[in-house]
Amino acid sequence: MKIDFFRIGLIGLTLIAAPAMLHAHGSMKPQHGGMVQMTGETMVELVSGPKGVDIYLSEEDEPIAAAGFTAKLTQSAAGKKTEAALKAAGGNKLVAAGFKPVKGAKLIVMLIDKSGAKSFATFQAK
């Protein structure tokens, strides 16, 4: 019987590294009671409340300054599109004040960073 120590070593390394790789981008648990999606390396949390929609940005569990982004929220429901600008509201928070998501609507958050790179996160309104 021939033993392949190289393959055994690779399997061992994979088993050791797998838990770390699963959490490489931080926790996907909502920090503000909202819905979470990843776009590239950025975690986007959408929170709908009585005052409107709040968006929180983070990467590897660390807040990302919202002031570094231009952002827009688009809602598609019943064949109609509604758009709202998301404004930086301090820290990692963007706000669409007064925006009311329609239950079941598709919500798209578009982020544009200072370099002009665009990223999108899509949610289903509850």
The first five atom37 places (N, CA, C, CB, O) and aatype in JSON, in Angstrom:
{
  "aatype": [12, 11, 9, 3, 13, 13, 1, 9, 7, 10, 9, 7, 10, 16, 10, 9, 0, 0, 14, 0, 12, 10, 8, 0, 8, 7, 15, 12, 11, 14, 5, 8, 7, 7, 12, 19, 5, 12, 16, 7, 6, 16, 12, 19, 6, 10, 19, 15, 7, 14, 11, 7, 19, 3, 9, 18, 10, 15, 6, 6, 3, 6, 14, 9, 0, 0, 0, 7, 13, 16, 0, 11, 10, 16, 5, 15, 0, 0, 7, 11, 11, 16, 6, 0, 0, 10, 11, 0, 0, 7, 7, 2, 11, 10, 19, 0, 0, 7, 13, 11, 14, 19, 11, 7, 0, 11, 10, 9, 19, 12, 10, 9, 3, 11, 15, 7, 0, 11, 15, 13, 0, 16, 13, 5, 0, 11],
  "atom_mask": [
    [1, 1, 1, 1, 1],
    [1, 1, 1, 1, 1],
    [1, 1, 1, 1, 1],
    [1, 1, 1, 1, 1],
    [1, 1, 1, 1, 1],
    [1, 1, 1, 1, 1],
    [1, 1, 1, 1, 1],
    [1, 1, 1, 1, 1],
    [1, 1, 1, 0, 1],
    [1, 1, 1, 1, 1],
    [1, 1, 1, 1, 1],
    [1, 1, 1, 0, 1],
    [1, 1, 1, 1, 1],
    [1, 1, 1, 1, 1],
    [1, 1, 1, 1, 1],
    [1, 1, 1, 1, 1],
    [1, 1, 1, 1, 1],
    [1, 1, 1, 1, 1],
    [1, 1, 1, 1, 1],
    [1, 1, 1, 1, 1],
    [1, 1, 1, 1, 1],
    [1, 1, 1, 1, 1],
    [1, 1, 1, 1, 1],
    [1, 1, 1, 1, 1],
    [1, 1, 1, 1, 1],
    [1, 1, 1, 0, 1],
    [1, 1, 1, 1, 1],
    [1, 1, 1, 1, 1],
    [1, 1, 1, 1, 1],
    [1, 1, 1, 1, 1],
    [1, 1, 1, 1, 1],
    [1, 1, 1, 1, 1],
    [1, 1, 1, 0, 1],
    [1, 1, 1, 0, 1],
    [1, 1, 1, 1, 1],
    [1, 1, 1, 1, 1],
    [1, 1, 1, 1, 1],
    [1, 1, 1, 1, 1],
    [1, 1, 1, 1, 1],
    [1, 1, 1, 0, 1],
    [1, 1, 1, 1, 1],
    [1, 1, 1, 1, 1],
    [1, 1, 1, 1, 1],
    [1, 1, 1, 1, 1],
    [1, 1, 1, 1, 1],
    [1, 1, 1, 1, 1],
    [1, 1, 1, 1, 1],
    [1, 1, 1, 1, 1],
    [1, 1, 1, 0, 1],
    [1, 1, 1, 1, 1],
    [1, 1, 1, 1, 1],
    [1, 1, 1, 0, 1],
    [1, 1, 1, 1, 1],
    [1, 1, 1, 1, 1],
    [1, 1, 1, 1, 1],
    [1, 1, 1, 1, 1],
    [1, 1, 1, 1, 1],
    [1, 1, 1, 1, 1],
    [1, 1, 1, 1, 1],
    [1, 1, 1, 1, 1],
    [1, 1, 1, 1, 1],
    [1, 1, 1, 1, 1],
    [1, 1, 1, 1, 1],
    [1, 1, 1, 1, 1],
    [1, 1, 1, 1, 1],
    [1, 1, 1, 1, 1],
    [1, 1, 1, 1, 1],
    [1, 1, 1, 0, 1],
    [1, 1, 1, 1, 1],
    [1, 1, 1, 1, 1],
    [1, 1, 1, 1, 1],
    [1, 1, 1, 1, 1],
    [1, 1, 1, 1, 1],
    [1, 1, 1, 1, 1],
    [1, 1, 1, 1, 1],
    [1, 1, 1, 1, 1],
    [1, 1, 1, 1, 1],
    [1, 1, 1, 1, 1],
    [1, 1, 1, 0, 1],
    [1, 1, 1, 1, 1],
    [1, 1, 1, 1, 1],
    [1, 1, 1, 1, 1],
    [1, 1, 1, 1, 1],
    [1, 1, 1, 1, 1],
    [1, 1, 1, 1, 1],
    [1, 1, 1, 1, 1],
    [1, 1, 1, 1, 1],
    [1, 1, 1, 1, 1],
    [1, 1, 1, 1, 1],
    [1, 1, 1, 0, 1],
    [1, 1, 1, 0, 1],
    [1, 1, 1, 1, 1],
    [1, 1, 1, 1, 1],
    [1, 1, 1, 1, 1],
    [1, 1, 1, 1, 1],
    [1, 1, 1, 1, 1],
    [1, 1, 1, 1, 1],
    [1, 1, 1, 0, 1],
    [1, 1, 1, 1, 1],
    [1, 1, 1, 1, 1],
    [1, 1, 1, 1, 1],
    [1, 1, 1, 1, 1],
    [1, 1, 1, 1, 1],
    [1, 1, 1, 0, 1],
    [1, 1, 1, 1, 1],
    [1, 1, 1, 1, 1],
    [1, 1, 1, 1, 1],
    [1, 1, 1, 1, 1],
    [1, 1, 1, 1, 1],
    [1, 1, 1, 1, 1],
    [1, 1, 1, 1, 1],
    [1, 1, 1, 1, 1],
    [1, 1, 1, 1, 1],
    [1, 1, 1, 1, 1],
    [1, 1, 1, 1, 1],
    [1, 1, 1, 0, 1],
    [1, 1, 1, 1, 1],
    [1, 1, 1, 1, 1],
    [1, 1, 1, 1, 1],
    [1, 1, 1, 1, 1],
    [1, 1, 1, 1, 1],
    [1, 1, 1, 1, 1],
    [1, 1, 1, 1, 1],
    [1, 1, 1, 1, 1],
    [1, 1, 1, 1, 1],
    [1, 1, 1, 1, 1]
  ],
  "atom_positions": [
    [[0.84, -1.18, 0.0], [0.0, 0.0, 0.0], [0.89, 1.25, 0.0], [-0.96, -0.01, 1.22], [1.81, 1.38, 0.81]],
    [[0.61, 2.15, -0.91], [1.39, 3.36, -1.06], [0.65, 4.52, -0.37], [1.66, 3.68, -2.57], [-0.54, 4.73, -0.61]],
    [[1.34, 5.26, 0.47], [0.73, 6.39, 1.18], [1.2, 7.67, 0.51], [1.1, 6.37, 2.7], [2.4, 7.89, 0.32]],
    [[0.25, 8.52, 0.17], [0.56, 9.8, -0.47], [0.52, 10.9, 0.6], [-0.44, 10.1, -1.64], [-0.53, 11.49, 0.86]],
    [[1.68, 11.17, 1.21], [1.74, 12.13, 2.3], [1.41, 13.56, 1.83], [3.13, 12.11, 2.92], [0.91, 14.36, 2.62]],
    [[1.69, 13.87, 0.58], [1.37, 15.2, 0.04], [-0.13, 15.44, 0.08], [1.89, 15.34, -1.4], [-0.57, 16.49, 0.54]],
    [[-0.92, 14.47, -0.39], [-2.39, 14.62, -0.39], [-2.95, 14.64, 1.02], [-3.04, 13.49, -1.2], [-3.88, 15.39, 1.31]],
    [[-2.4, 13.83, 1.89], [-2.85, 13.82, 3.28], [-2.58, 15.19, 3.91], [-2.14, 12.69, 4.08], [-3.41, 15.72, 4.65]],
    [[-1.41, 15.76, 3.6], [-1.07, 17.1, 4.1], [-2.01, 18.17, 3.58], [0.0, 0.0, 0.0], [-2.44, 19.04, 4.33]],
    [[-2.34, 18.1, 2.29], [-3.27, 19.07, 1.71], [-4.64, 18.97, 2.35], [-3.39, 18.87, 0.21], [-5.26, 19.99, 2.64]],
    [[-5.12, 17.77, 2.56], [-6.42, 17.58, 3.2], [-6.4, 18.16, 4.6], [-6.8, 16.08, 3.24], [-7.35, 18.83, 5.02]],
    [[-5.33, 17.9, 5.34], [-5.19, 18.44, 6.69], [-5.21, 19.96, 6.7], [0.0, 0.0, 0.0], [-5.88, 20.57, 7.53]],
    [[-4.46, 20.58, 5.8], [-4.44, 22.04, 5.71], [-5.8, 22.61, 5.36], [-3.41, 22.5, 4.69], [-6.2, 23.64, 5.88]],
    [[-6.52, 21.94, 4.47], [-7.84, 22.38, 4.07], [-8.79, 22.35, 5.26], [-8.39, 21.5, 2.93], [-9.57, 23.28, 5.47]],
    [[-8.74, 21.3, 6.04], [-9.6, 21.19, 7.21], [-9.28, 22.25, 8.26], [-9.48, 19.8, 7.82], [-10.17, 22.73, 8.96]],
    [[-8.03, 22.6, 8.38], [-7.62, 23.64, 9.33], [-8.03, 25.02, 8.83], [-6.1, 23.59, 9.57], [-8.51, 25.84, 9.61]],
    [[-7.85, 25.29, 7.54], [-8.1, 26.61, 6.98], [-9.57, 26.88, 6.66], [-7.3, 26.79, 5.74], [-9.96, 28.05, 6.59]],
    [[-10.39, 25.86, 6.48], [-11.78, 26.04, 6.05], [-12.57, 26.97, 6.96], [-12.48, 24.71, 5.98], [-13.23, 27.87, 6.45]],
    [[-12.53, 26.81, 8.29], [-13.3, 27.73, 9.14], [-12.86, 29.18, 8.98], [-13.17, 27.32, 10.59], [-13.7, 30.08, 8.99]],
    [[-11.57, 29.41, 8.84], [-11.08, 30.78, 8.66], [-11.54, 31.36, 7.33], [-9.55, 30.82, 8.74], [-11.87, 32.55, 7.26]],
    [[-11.57, 30.55, 6.28], [-12.0, 31.03, 4.96], [-13.48, 31.35, 4.96], [-11.68, 30.0, 3.88], [-13.91, 32.26, 4.26]],
    [[-14.27, 30.61, 5.72], [-15.71, 30.87, 5.77], [-16.01, 32.24, 6.36], [-16.41, 29.79, 6.57], [-17.04, 32.83, 6.03]],
    [[-15.14, 32.75, 7.23], [-15.36, 34.03, 7.89], [-14.4, 35.09, 7.39], [-15.24, 33.87, 9.38], [-14.17, 36.08, 8.09]],
    [[-13.82, 34.93, 6.23], [-12.83, 35.86, 5.71], [-13.39, 37.26, 5.52], [-12.28, 35.35, 4.4], [-12.64, 38.23, 5.61]],
    [[-14.68, 37.38, 5.26], [-15.28, 38.69, 5.03], [-16.06, 39.16, 6.24], [-16.2, 38.65, 3.81], [-16.83, 40.12, 6.15]],
    [[-15.88, 38.53, 7.36], [-16.57, 38.91, 8.58], [-17.92, 38.23, 8.66], [0.0, 0.0, 0.0], [-18.28, 37.4, 7.82]],
    [[-18.65, 38.6, 9.67], [-19.95, 38.01, 9.94], [-20.99, 38.53, 8.96], [-20.38, 38.3, 11.38], [-20.99, 39.7, 8.58]],
    [[-21.88, 37.64, 8.55], [-23.0, 38.05, 7.7], [-24.25, 38.3, 8.55], [-23.29, 36.97, 6.62], [-25.35, 38.45, 8.01]],
    [[-24.08, 38.35, 9.86], [-25.2, 38.6, 10.77], [-25.52, 40.09, 10.78], [-24.86, 38.1, 12.21], [-24.62, 40.92, 10.94]],
    [[-26.8, 40.44, 10.59], [-27.17, 41.87, 10.63], [-26.79, 42.51, 11.97], [-28.68, 42.04, 10.38], [-27.04, 41.93, 13.02]],
    [[-26.2, 43.67, 11.92], [-25.8, 44.39, 13.13], [-26.85, 45.41, 13.57], [-24.48, 45.1, 12.91], [-26.79, 45.93, 14.68]],
    [[-27.84, 45.69, 12.68], [-28.83, 46.72, 12.96], [-30.26, 46.2, 12.75], [-28.59, 47.93, 12.08], [-31.2, 46.98, 12.65]],
    [[-30.41, 44.87, 12.69], [-31.74, 44.28, 12.55], [-32.29, 44.27, 11.14], [0.0, 0.0, 0.0], [-33.48, 44.06, 10.94]],
    [[-31.43, 44.49, 10.15], [-31.89, 44.56, 8.77], [-31.57, 43.31, 7.97], [0.0, 0.0, 0.0], [-31.38, 42.23, 8.53]],
    [[-31.51, 43.48, 6.66], [-31.17, 42.42, 5.71], [-29.76, 42.68, 5.19], [-32.21, 42.34, 4.53], [-29.38, 43.83, 4.98]],
    [[-28.99, 41.61, 4.99], [-27.58, 41.75, 4.62], [-27.3, 41.1, 3.27], [-26.68, 41.13, 5.71], [-27.8, 40.02, 2.97]],
    [[-26.49, 41.79, 2.46], [-25.99, 41.27, 1.18], [-24.53, 41.69, 1.04], [-26.85, 41.78, -0.03], [-24.11, 42.71, 1.57]],
    [[-23.79, 40.87, 0.32], [-22.4, 41.22, -0.01], [-22.34, 41.75, -1.43], [-21.46, 39.99, 0.16], [-23.02, 41.24, -2.32]],
    [[-21.53, 42.77, -1.63], [-21.22, 43.25, -2.97], [-19.71, 43.45, -3.0], [-22.0, 44.59, -3.31], [-19.16, 44.39, -2.41]],
    [[-19.05, 42.54, -3.71], [-17.59, 42.54, -3.69], [-17.12, 42.23, -2.28], [0.0, 0.0, 0.0], [-17.5, 41.21, -1.72]],
    [[-16.3, 43.1, -1.71], [-15.78, 42.92, -0.35], [-16.65, 43.64, 0.69], [-14.35, 43.43, -0.27], [-16.4, 43.53, 1.89]],
    [[-17.66, 44.37, 0.23], [-18.47, 45.2, 1.12], [-19.75, 44.52, 1.53], [-18.79, 46.52, 0.45], [-20.48, 43.97, 0.7]],
    [[-20.03, 44.55, 2.85], [-21.3, 44.06, 3.36], [-22.25, 45.25, 3.45], [-21.13, 43.35, 4.75], [-21.92, 46.29, 4.03]],
    [[-23.44, 45.08, 2.87], [-24.45, 46.13, 2.87], [-25.63, 45.64, 3.71], [-24.91, 46.5, 1.41], [-26.18, 44.57, 3.45]],
    [[-26.0, 46.42, 4.71], [-27.17, 46.08, 5.53], [-28.25, 47.12, 5.29], [-26.8, 46.0, 7.04], [-28.02, 48.32, 5.47]],
    [[-29.43, 46.67, 4.88], [-30.57, 47.55, 4.61], [-31.55, 47.41, 5.77], [-31.25, 47.2, 3.24], [-32.0, 46.31, 6.1]],
    [[-31.89, 48.55, 6.38], [-32.83, 48.58, 7.5], [-33.96, 49.52, 7.13], [-32.12, 49.04, 8.83], [-33.75, 50.71, 6.87]],
    [[-35.17, 48.99, 7.12], [-36.36, 49.79, 6.83], [-37.05, 50.13, 8.14], [-37.32, 49.04, 5.87], [-37.33, 49.25, 8.95]],
    [[-37.33, 51.41, 8.34], [-37.97, 51.85, 9.58], [-39.0, 52.92, 9.31], [0.0, 0.0, 0.0], [-39.22, 53.3, 8.16]],
    [[-39.62, 53.42, 10.34], [-40.68, 54.43, 10.17], [-40.19, 55.75, 9.58], [-41.33, 54.7, 11.5], [-40.98, 56.5, 9.0]],
    [[-38.89, 56.05, 9.72], [-38.36, 57.31, 9.19], [-37.76, 57.17, 7.8], [-37.31, 57.84, 10.13], [-37.34, 58.16, 7.2]],
    [[-37.73, 55.93, 7.27], [-37.17, 55.71, 5.94], [-36.28, 54.48, 5.92], [0.0, 0.0, 0.0], [-36.46, 53.56, 6.71]],
    [[-35.31, 54.49, 5.01], [-34.39, 53.36, 4.85], [-32.98, 53.81, 5.23], [-34.43, 52.81, 3.38], [-32.5, 54.86, 4.8]],
    [[-32.34, 52.97, 6.04], [-30.95, 53.19, 6.43], [-30.1, 52.08, 5.82], [-30.79, 53.24, 7.98], [-30.52, 50.92, 5.78]],
    [[-28.92, 52.43, 5.36], [-27.96, 51.48, 4.81], [-26.68, 51.6, 5.63], [-27.69, 51.74, 3.28], [-26.19, 52.7, 5.89]],
    [[-26.16, 50.45, 6.05], [-24.91, 50.42, 6.8], [-23.87, 49.65, 5.98], [-25.11, 49.77, 8.2], [-24.18, 48.6, 5.41]],
    [[-22.65, 50.17, 5.92], [-21.58, 49.56, 5.13], [-20.46, 49.08, 6.05], [-21.03, 50.57, 4.11], [-20.06, 49.76, 6.99]],
    [[-19.97, 47.88, 5.75], [-18.82, 47.36, 6.51], [-18.03, 46.39, 5.64], [-19.29, 46.67, 7.81], [-18.5, 45.9, 4.62]],
    [[-16.83, 46.14, 6.09], [-15.94, 45.17, 5.43], [-15.17, 44.45, 6.52], [-14.96, 45.87, 4.41], [-14.49, 45.08, 7.33]],
    [[-15.28, 43.14, 6.54], [-14.63, 42.31, 7.56], [-14.96, 42.81, 8.97], [-13.1, 42.31, 7.35], [-14.08, 42.95, 9.82]],
    [[-16.23, 43.08, 9.19], [-16.78, 43.52, 10.48], [-16.32, 44.91, 10.9], [-16.41, 42.54, 11.55], [-16.55, 45.31, 12.05]],
    [[-15.68, 45.66, 10.02], [-15.24, 47.02, 10.32], [-16.09, 48.0, 9.52], [-13.72, 47.2, 10.01], [-16.29, 47.8, 8.32]],
    [[-16.6, 49.06, 10.16], [-17.39, 50.06, 9.43], [-16.58, 50.73, 8.32], [-17.92, 51.13, 10.41], [-15.38, 50.95, 8.46]],
    [[-17.25, 51.05, 7.23], [-16.65, 51.79, 6.13], [-17.32, 53.17, 6.1], [-16.82, 51.04, 4.74], [-18.55, 53.25, 6.17]],
    [[-16.55, 54.22, 6.01], [-17.09, 55.58, 6.01], [-18.04, 55.79, 4.84], [-15.96, 56.62, 5.96], [-17.64, 55.69, 3.68]],
    [[-19.29, 56.08, 5.14], [-20.32, 56.29, 4.11], [-20.03, 57.55, 3.28], [-21.7, 56.4, 4.76], [-20.46, 57.65, 2.13]],
    [[-19.31, 58.49, 3.87], [-18.99, 59.73, 3.16], [-18.14, 59.48, 1.92], [-18.26, 60.69, 4.09], [-18.06, 60.35, 1.05]],
    [[-17.52, 58.32, 1.81], [-16.7, 58.0, 0.66], [-17.49, 57.48, -0.53], [0.0, 0.0, 0.0], [-16.9, 57.07, -1.53]],
    [[-18.82, 57.48, -0.44], [-19.66, 56.92, -1.49], [-20.75, 57.89, -1.94], [-20.29, 55.64, -1.02], [-21.25, 58.7, -1.16]],
    [[-21.1, 57.77, -3.21], [-22.34, 58.33, -3.73], [-23.25, 57.12, -3.86], [-22.14, 59.11, -5.13], [-22.8, 56.07, -4.31]],
    [[-24.51, 57.24, -3.46], [-25.36, 56.06, -3.45], [-26.8, 56.38, -3.83], [-25.33, 55.4, -2.08], [-27.28, 57.5, -3.65]],
    [[-27.47, 55.35, -4.36], [-28.86, 55.49, -4.77], [-29.61, 54.21, -4.42], [-28.97, 55.79, -6.3], [-29.06, 53.11, -4.48]],
    [[-30.88, 54.37, -4.04], [-31.76, 53.25, -3.76], [-32.85, 53.23, -4.82], [-32.37, 53.35, -2.33], [-33.52, 54.24, -5.04]],
    [[-33.03, 52.08, -5.49], [-34.06, 51.93, -6.51], [-35.01, 50.83, -6.07], [-33.43, 51.61, -7.9], [-34.6, 49.75, -5.66]],
    [[-36.3, 51.12, -6.18], [-37.35, 50.15, -5.83], [-38.14, 49.82, -7.09], [-38.28, 50.7, -4.71], [-38.58, 50.72, -7.8]],
    [[-38.33, 48.53, -7.35], [-39.17, 48.07, -8.46], [-40.33, 47.29, -7.86], [-38.36, 47.19, -9.48], [-40.14, 46.27, -7.2]],
    [[-41.55, 47.79, -8.11], [-42.75, 47.13, -7.6], [-43.91, 47.42, -8.54], [-43.08, 47.6, -6.15], [-44.15, 48.57, -8.92]],
    [[-44.63, 46.38, -8.9], [-45.83, 46.51, -9.75], [-45.52, 47.27, -11.03], [-46.95, 47.21, -8.98], [-46.34, 48.08, -11.48]],
    [[-44.37, 47.02, -11.63], [-44.0, 47.64, -12.89], [-43.56, 49.09, -12.77], [0.0, 0.0, 0.0], [-43.33, 49.74, -13.79]],
    [[-43.44, 49.61, -11.57], [-43.02, 51.0, -11.36], [-41.68, 51.04, -10.65], [-44.09, 51.78, -10.55], [-41.39, 50.21, -9.79]],
    [[-40.86, 52.02, -11.03], [-39.57, 52.23, -10.37], [-39.61, 53.53, -9.58], [-38.4, 52.25, -11.41], [-40.11, 54.55, -10.06]],
    [[-39.08, 53.47, -8.39], [-38.94, 54.64, -7.54], [-37.48, 54.74, -7.13], [-39.89, 54.57, -6.28], [-36.87, 53.73, -6.77]],
    [[-36.92, 55.92, -7.2], [-35.52, 56.11, -6.85], [-35.37, 57.15, -5.75], [-34.69, 56.51, -8.08], [-36.16, 58.09, -5.66]],
    [[-34.37, 56.97, -4.93], [-34.06, 57.94, -3.89], [-32.55, 58.0, -3.72], [-34.76, 57.59, -2.55], [-31.87, 56.98, -3.76]],
    [[-32.04, 59.2, -3.51], [-30.62, 59.37, -3.21], [-30.4, 58.92, -1.78], [-30.14, 60.85, -3.42], [-31.21, 59.19, -0.9]],
    [[-29.28, 58.24, -1.55], [-28.87, 57.87, -0.2], [-27.82, 58.87, 0.24], [-28.32, 56.38, -0.15], [-26.81, 59.06, -0.44]],
    [[-28.05, 59.51, 1.36], [-27.13, 60.55, 1.86], [-26.34, 60.03, 3.05], [-27.92, 61.83, 2.26], [-26.89, 59.34, 3.91]],
    [[-25.07, 60.35, 3.09], [-24.23, 59.97, 4.24], [-24.78, 60.62, 5.49], [-22.74, 60.37, 4.01], [-25.11, 61.81, 5.49]],
    [[-24.88, 59.84, 6.57], [-25.45, 60.33, 7.82], [-24.51, 60.07, 9.0], [-26.82, 59.67, 8.08], [-24.96, 59.82, 10.12]],
    [[-23.23, 60.13, 8.74], [-22.24, 59.91, 9.79], [-21.83, 58.45, 9.89], [0.0, 0.0, 0.0], [-22.65, 57.55, 9.71]],
    [[-20.57, 58.23, 10.17], [-20.06, 56.87, 10.31], [-20.24, 56.07, 9.05], [0.0, 0.0, 0.0], [-19.9, 56.53, 7.96]],
    [[-20.79, 54.87, 9.18], [-20.98, 53.97, 8.04], [-22.43, 53.94, 7.57], [-20.54, 52.56, 8.41], [-22.86, 52.98, 6.93]],
    [[-23.18, 54.97, 7.88], [-24.62, 55.01, 7.6], [-24.99, 55.94, 6.45], [-25.36, 55.44, 8.84], [-24.53, 57.08, 6.36]],
    [[-25.84, 55.41, 5.56], [-26.46, 56.18, 4.49], [-27.96, 56.17, 4.76], [-26.11, 55.59, 3.05], [-28.49, 55.19, 5.28]],
    [[-28.65, 57.26, 4.4], [-30.08, 57.37, 4.7], [-30.87, 57.83, 3.48], [-30.29, 58.34, 5.86], [-30.46, 58.72, 2.74]],
    [[-32.05, 57.18, 3.29], [-33.06, 57.66, 2.34], [-34.26, 58.02, 3.2], [-33.42, 56.56, 1.21], [-35.17, 57.21, 3.39]],
    [[-34.26, 59.25, 3.73], [-35.32, 59.69, 4.64], [-36.68, 59.69, 3.94], [-35.01, 61.1, 5.18], [-36.82, 60.15, 2.81]],
    [[-37.68, 59.16, 4.63], [-39.04, 59.15, 4.11], [-39.34, 58.07, 3.09], [0.0, 0.0, 0.0], [-40.49, 57.94, 2.65]],
    [[-38.34, 57.28, 2.71], [-38.55, 56.24, 1.69], [-39.27, 55.05, 2.33], [-37.18, 55.78, 1.07], [-38.84, 54.53, 3.36]],
    [[-40.37, 54.63, 1.71], [-41.17, 53.51, 2.21], [-41.15, 52.35, 1.23], [-42.62, 53.96, 2.47], [-41.79, 52.42, 0.18]],
    [[-40.42, 51.29, 1.54], [-40.41, 50.11, 0.65], [-41.78, 49.44, 0.61], [-39.35, 49.1, 1.11], [-42.48, 49.35, 1.62]],
    [[-42.16, 48.97, -0.57], [-43.4, 48.23, -0.76], [-43.11, 46.76, -0.49], [-43.99, 48.45, -2.21], [-42.11, 46.23, -0.97]],
    [[-43.98, 46.09, 0.26], [-43.78, 44.68, 0.57], [-43.61, 43.87, -0.72], [-44.97, 44.13, 1.41], [-44.42, 43.98, -1.64]],
    [[-42.56, 43.07, -0.77], [-42.27, 42.23, -1.92], [-41.5, 42.93, -3.04], [0.0, 0.0, 0.0], [-41.13, 42.29, -4.02]],
    [[-41.27, 44.22, -2.9], [-40.56, 44.98, -3.94], [-39.09, 44.58, -3.99], [-40.68, 46.5, -3.69], [-38.52, 44.12, -3.01]],
    [[-38.5, 44.75, -5.16], [-37.06, 44.54, -5.36], [-36.39, 45.87, -5.04], [-36.73, 44.05, -6.83], [-36.74, 46.91, -5.6]],
    [[-35.41, 45.84, -4.14], [-34.67, 47.03, -3.75], [-33.22, 46.86, -4.17], [-34.78, 47.28, -2.22], [-32.58, 45.86, -3.84]],
    [[-32.7, 47.84, -4.89], [-31.32, 47.79, -5.35], [-30.57, 48.99, -4.79], [-31.24, 47.77, -6.91], [-30.97, 50.14, -4.98]],
    [[-29.48, 48.7, -4.1], [-28.6, 49.74, -3.58], [-27.41, 49.83, -4.53], [-28.14, 49.44, -2.1], [-26.69, 48.85, -4.73]],
    [[-27.2, 51.02, -5.11], [-26.05, 51.25, -5.98], [-25.07, 52.13, -5.23], [-26.47, 51.9, -7.34], [-25.42, 53.2, -4.74]],
    [[-23.83, 51.66, -5.14], [-22.76, 52.41, -4.48], [-21.71, 52.78, -5.51], [-22.13, 51.59, -3.32], [-21.32, 51.96, -6.33]],
    [[-21.26, 54.01, -5.46], [-20.16, 54.46, -6.32], [-19.09, 55.03, -5.41], [-20.65, 55.54, -7.39], [-19.32, 56.01, -4.69]],
    [[-17.89, 54.42, -5.43], [-16.83, 54.92, -4.56], [-16.11, 56.09, -5.23], [-15.82, 53.8, -4.23], [-16.44, 56.47, -6.36]],
    [[-15.15, 56.66, -4.53], [-14.45, 57.85, -5.03], [-13.69, 57.62, -6.33], [-13.48, 58.34, -3.99], [-13.44, 58.56, -7.08]],
    [[-13.34, 56.35, -6.61], [-12.63, 56.04, -7.86], [-13.6, 55.91, -9.03], [-11.83, 54.75, -7.7], [-13.18, 55.82, -10.19]],
    [[-14.91, 55.91, -8.73], [-15.92, 55.76, -9.78], [-16.41, 54.32, -9.95], [0.0, 0.0, 0.0], [-17.28, 54.06, -10.77]],
    [[-15.85, 53.39, -9.18], [-16.26, 51.99, -9.27], [-17.67, 51.82, -8.69], [-15.26, 51.06, -8.52], [-17.97, 52.31, -7.61]],
    [[-18.51, 51.1, -9.43], [-19.89, 50.87, -9.0], [-20.04, 49.46, -8.46], [-20.87, 51.1, -10.17], [-19.4, 48.52, -8.93]],
    [[-20.89, 49.34, -7.45], [-21.27, 48.03, -6.95], [-22.75, 48.08, -6.58], [-20.38, 47.6, -5.73], [-23.3, 49.14, -6.28]],
    [[-23.38, 46.9, -6.6], [-24.82, 46.81, -6.38], [-25.13, 45.72, -5.36], [-25.55, 46.53, -7.7], [-24.46, 44.69, -5.31]],
    [[-26.15, 45.95, -4.54], [-26.68, 44.95, -3.62], [-28.19, 44.92, -3.83], [-26.31, 45.27, -2.1], [-28.84, 45.97, -3.86]],
    [[-28.76, 43.72, -3.98], [-30.18, 43.57, -4.24], [-30.88, 42.89, -3.07], [-30.41, 42.76, -5.53], [-30.38, 41.92, -2.51]],
    [[-32.04, 43.43, -2.7], [-32.81, 42.93, -1.58], [-34.28, 42.74, -2.01], [-32.71, 43.9, -0.36], [-34.72, 43.3, -3.01]],
    [[-35.01, 41.95, -1.23], [-36.46, 41.79, -1.42], [-37.11, 42.38, -0.18], [-36.88, 40.26, -1.64], [-36.86, 41.91, 0.94]],
    [[-37.95, 43.41, -0.35], [-38.6, 44.07, 0.78], [-39.55, 43.13, 1.48], [-39.34, 45.32, 0.32], [-40.29, 42.37, 0.84]],
    [[-39.53, 43.18, 2.8], [-40.42, 42.34, 3.61], [-41.61, 43.12, 4.08], [-39.68, 41.77, 4.82], [-42.47, 42.58, 4.78]]
  ]
}
